[in-house]
Amino acid sequence: MRIYADRLSQQNAANYSCYLIAGEEPLIKIETIDSIRQQLQQQGLAEERLKFTFDADFQWPDIFDAMSELSLFSQYRLIELQLDRVPDKAIQNQLDELLLLLNPETRFLLSVPKLTKANEKQNWYKLFDQQGLVVMIYPPEGGQLHAWVRQRLSQQQLPADNDLIALLLHYYEGNLLALSQAISTIALRWGQQLPSLKEIEAGLSHANHFSSFQLVDALLGGDFQRSLLIIKQLQLEGEEPTLINWGLDKEFKLLQLLQEQPSSHHSSLFKQHGVWNKRQGLVSSAAKRYNPQQVNAARMQVAEIDKAIKQFTGDHAWHQLERLVFELASPAVKHA
């Protein structure tokens, strides 16, 4: 079975012999693995836990031995393997053999950063999908993120005030671990009798952590304030503008293609450029919001940013990126 992490509470982990946890959001991933582990422990199915990390010291024979040998100390064991990469051919072959050793006394949990479409056609994945539980980890966004914060505040018996949620998201969006820690800090420091938002803000450290992809999406969505917030934070964190510029150029090329082709061809363009369903509406709206002249001007500006990057004038590149945000997303800009 394949589910999203927020549906895990509806599943009984004991019903599965293996678990595949795929995703890159660290807090949700940790909590998902902890939840499976606790369920198994509570039902007496994880009396012993063996954890393997795919690092320089990792040896495949060690985990094969653990899977095939009977434990001297317990009847049931949970074996965990944490991969730091998408499985390549060599890892896939090892997983194919390892999964054949599954038995009623042993459960196996595999953690990977993400999955690709190609992975879903491979034997090792099919076995997880057929015999086990595949849990997909995605960071909550938009309304889901608001609901996530509201739930965390309620768990700490804090008032789920909209202004407080907005304050927390302003400083911690994109970093759920820091956001969760901030909520815990508020509960420990003030309890249910919260002071003013200004005092809360003064007592919290700021720990936004955004990715260049979030900036691209904010810009495509015409969200001016969010675009500026992300670009400022990326610059403060020392992010290289190269990846940002590459992402922008890739999206603007696609917008041009969408504007040049009739809507009946858009599905094939999305498939060709690897735009998943969740983003198709965002990209389609951007192709309508910005007229062809704006998109062409944006591509020319991206070329100028690329030139600044290659000439090692980083400050000028950031200045040009900010200018691009103003010219595309500012409320004063007229759209198509």
C-alpha positions in Angstrom: 0.0 0.0 0.0 1.2 3.5 -0.8 0.1 6.4 1.4 1.1 9.9 2.5 2.6 10.5 5.9 -0.5 12.1 7.3 -2.5 8.9 6.7 -0.1 6.7 8.7 -2.1 6.9 11.9 -4.9 5.0 10.1 -2.7 2.0 9.4 -1.6 -0.8 11.6 2.1 -1.3 11.1 1.8 -5.0 12.2 -0.1 -5.8 9.0 3.1 -5.3 6.9 6.4 -7.0 6.7 8.4 -4.1 5.3 8.2 -0.3 5.1 9.6 2.2 2.5 9.8 5.8 3.7 10.6 8.2 0.9 11.1 11.9 1.1 13.4 14.7 2.2 11.5 16.7 4.9 13.5 15.7 8.0 11.0 16.3 10.8 8.1 14.4 9.2 10.4 11.7 8.1 11.8 11.2 11.7 8.3 11.2 13.1 7.0 8.7 10.5 9.8 6.3 11.3 9.3 6.8 15.1 5.5 6.1 14.7 6.1 2.8 12.9 8.7 1.8 15.4 6.5 2.6 18.3 3.5 0.7 16.8 5.6 -2.4 16.4 7.1 -2.1 19.9 3.7 -1.8 21.5 2.6 -4.9 19.7 5.7 -6.9 20.7 7.0 -7.1 17.1 10.2 -5.1 17.5 11.8 -6.5 20.6 15.2 -5.8 19.0 16.1 -3.0 16.7 19.1 -3.0 14.3 19.9 0.2 12.4 22.2 0.4 9.4 23.3 3.6 7.8 24.7 3.6 4.2 28.0 5.3 5.0 31.7 4.6 4.5 31.6 1.8 7.1 28.5 0.1 5.7 28.9 -3.5 4.5 26.1 -5.4 2.8 27.0 -8.8 4.4 26.3 -7.3 7.8 22.7 -6.5 7.0 22.3 -9.8 5.1 23.5 -11.7 8.2 21.1 -9.7 10.4 18.2 -10.5 8.1 18.9 -14.2 7.9 20.2 -15.1 11.3 17.9 -15.8 14.3 18.4 -13.5 17.3 19.6 -15.0 20.5 17.8 -12.4 22.6 14.4 -11.9 21.0 11.9 -13.4 18.7 11.0 -10.3 16.7 13.3 -7.7 15.3 13.1 -4.5 13.3 16.0 -3.9 10.8 16.4 -0.4 9.5 18.5 0.8 6.6 18.9 4.5 5.9 20.1 5.4 2.4 21.5 8.8 1.5 20.7 8.5 -2.2 18.2 7.2 -4.7 19.1 3.5 -5.2 21.4 2.9 -8.1 21.7 -0.4 -10.0 24.1 -1.9 -7.5 21.9 -1.0 -4.5 18.8 -2.2 -6.4 20.4 -5.6 -6.9 21.3 -5.9 -3.2 17.8 -4.9 -2.2 16.2 -7.5 -4.5 18.2 -10.2 -2.8 17.7 -8.8 0.7 14.0 -8.6 0.5 13.8 -12.3 -0.4 15.0 -12.9 3.2 11.9 -11.4 4.8 10.4 -13.7 7.4 7.6 -13.6 10.0 10.0 -12.7 12.8 11.7 -9.8 11.0 10.5 -6.5 9.7 12.5 -4.3 7.4 12.3 -0.5 7.1 14.1 1.3 4.3 14.5 5.1 4.3 15.4 6.9 1.0 15.6 10.6 0.1 13.1 10.4 -2.6 11.7 8.1 -5.3 11.7 8.5 -9.1 9.3 7.2 -11.7 12.0 4.8 -12.8 12.2 3.4 -9.2 8.5 2.5 -9.2 9.1 0.1 -12.1 11.9 -1.8 -10.3 11.6 -5.1 -8.6 12.6 -4.0 -5.1 10.0 -1.2 -5.1 7.2 -3.5 -6.4 7.9 -5.8 -3.5 7.4 -3.0 -1.0 4.3 -1.8 -2.8 2.8 -5.3 -2.9 3.8 -6.7 0.5 4.7 -3.7 2.5 3.8 -0.1 3.2 5.2 2.8 1.2 5.0 6.2 2.9 5.6 9.3 0.9 7.0 12.3 2.7 6.2 15.8 1.4 6.4 19.1 3.3 3.0 20.6 3.9 2.3 23.8 1.9 -0.4 26.4 1.7 -3.6 25.4 3.6 -2.0 22.1 4.7 0.9 24.0 6.3 -1.6 26.3 8.2 -3.4 23.2 9.4 -0.2 21.6 10.5 0.8 24.6 12.6 -2.7 24.8 14.1 -2.5 21.1 15.1 1.0 21.6 16.7 -0.3 24.6 18.7 -3.3 22.6 19.9 -1.1 19.7 20.9 0.8 22.2 23.1 -2.5 23.6 24.4 -1.7 26.9 22.9 -4.3 29.2 21.2 -4.3 28.5 17.5 -4.5 32.2 16.8 -4.3 33.2 13.1 -1.9 36.1 13.9 0.4 33.7 15.8 0.3 31.2 12.9 1.2 34.0 10.5 4.1 35.1 12.7 5.5 31.6 12.9 5.2 31.0 9.2 6.9 34.3 8.4 10.0 33.3 10.3 10.1 29.5 10.0 8.3 28.5 6.8 10.4 25.9 5.0 12.0 24.7 8.2 9.5 22.5 10.0 12.0 21.3 12.6 12.7 24.9 13.7 9.0 25.7 13.5 8.1 22.8 15.8 10.9 23.8 18.2 9.6 27.4 18.2 6.1 26.2 19.2 7.6 24.1 22.0 9.7 27.1 23.2 6.5 29.3 23.3 4.7 26.6 25.4 7.6 26.2 27.8 8.3 29.9 28.2 4.7 31.4 28.4 2.3 28.5 28.6 -1.3 29.3 27.7 -1.1 33.0 28.8 0.7 34.4 25.8 2.1 37.9 25.7 1.8 40.2 22.7 3.0 39.1 19.3 5.7 41.7 19.5 7.1 40.1 22.7 6.8 36.6 21.2 8.6 37.7 18.1 11.4 39.2 20.2 11.9 35.9 22.0 12.2 33.7 19.0 15.3 33.2 16.8 14.6 33.4 13.1 15.3 30.2 11.2 13.6 30.3 7.8 15.0 27.8 5.4 13.9 28.1 1.8 14.9 26.4 -1.4 15.4 27.9 -4.8 12.5 25.9 -6.1 10.2 27.7 -3.6 11.4 31.0 -4.9 10.5 29.9 -8.5 7.0 28.8 -7.4 6.4 32.0 -5.5 7.4 34.1 -8.5 5.3 32.0 -10.8 2.4 32.5 -8.4 2.9 36.3 -8.5 3.4 36.3 -4.7 5.5 39.5 -4.3 6.0 39.5 -0.5 6.8 35.8 -0.4 9.2 36.1 -3.3 11.1 38.9 -1.6 11.2 37.1 1.8 12.6 33.9 0.2 15.2 35.7 -2.0 16.5 37.7 1.0 16.7 34.6 3.2 18.5 32.6 0.4 21.0 35.4 0.1 21.6 35.5 3.9 22.2 31.8 4.0 24.9 32.1 1.3 22.9 30.3 -1.4 24.6 30.3 -4.8 22.4 32.2 -7.3 23.3 29.7 -10.0 20.7 27.1 -9.1 18.0 29.8 -8.7 18.8 31.3 -12.1 18.8 27.8 -13.8 15.4 27.1 -12.3 14.0 30.4 -13.5 15.4 30.0 -17.0 13.9 26.5 -17.2 10.4 27.7 -16.1 10.4 30.8 -18.4 11.3 28.5 -21.4 8.3 26.4 -20.5 6.1 29.4 -20.2 7.1 30.5 -23.7 6.3 27.1 -25.1 2.9 27.1 -23.4 2.1 30.5 -24.7 3.1 29.4 -28.3 1.0 26.2 -28.2 -2.7 25.7 -28.1 -4.0 24.4 -24.7 -4.7 21.0 -26.3 -0.9 20.5 -26.4 -0.2 21.5 -22.9 -0.6 18.1 -21.3 2.2 16.7 -23.6 4.4 19.7 -22.8 4.0 19.1 -19.1 4.8 15.4 -19.5 7.8 16.2 -21.7 9.2 18.7 -19.2 8.5 16.6 -16.1 5.9 18.9 -14.6 4.0 16.9 -12.0 0.2 17.2 -11.6 0.5 19.3 -8.4 2.4 22.1 -10.3 0.6 22.1 -13.6 -2.1 24.5 -12.4 0.6 26.9 -11.0 2.5 26.9 -14.3 -0.6 27.2 -16.5 -1.8 30.2 -14.4 1.6 31.9 -14.8 1.5 31.4 -18.6 -1.8 33.3 -18.6 -0.8 35.9 -16.0 2.4 37.1 -17.8 2.2 38.2 -21.4 4.8 37.0 -24.0 6.7 40.3 -23.8 7.1 39.9 -20.0 8.3 36.4 -20.3 10.8 37.3 -23.1 12.1 40.2 -21.0 12.4 37.9 -18.0 14.5 35.5 -20.0 16.8 38.3 -21.2 17.2 39.4 -17.6 18.0 35.8 -16.6 20.8 35.9 -19.2 22.2 39.1 -17.6 22.1 37.3 -14.2 24.0 34.4 -15.7 26.6 36.8 -17.1 27.0 38.4 -13.6 27.4 34.9 -12.0 30.1 33.9 -14.6 32.0 37.2 -14.0 31.9 36.4 -10.2 29.9 39.6 -9.4 27.6 37.9 -6.9 26.1 41.1 -5.4 25.1 42.3 -8.9 23.5 38.9 -9.6 21.4 39.1 -6.4 20.5 42.7 -7.3 19.3 41.5 -10.7 17.3 38.7 -9.1 15.5 41.2 -6.8 14.8 43.4 -9.8 13.3 40.4 -11.6 11.0 39.8 -8.7 9.9 43.5 -8.7 9.3 43.5 -12.5 7.3 40.3 -12.5 5.5 40.0 -9.1 5.1 43.6 -7.8 1.5 44.5 -7.4 2.1 47.6 -9.6 2.9 45.3 -12.5 0.3 45.0 -15.2 -0.3 41.4 -16.3 -1.8 39.8 -19.4 
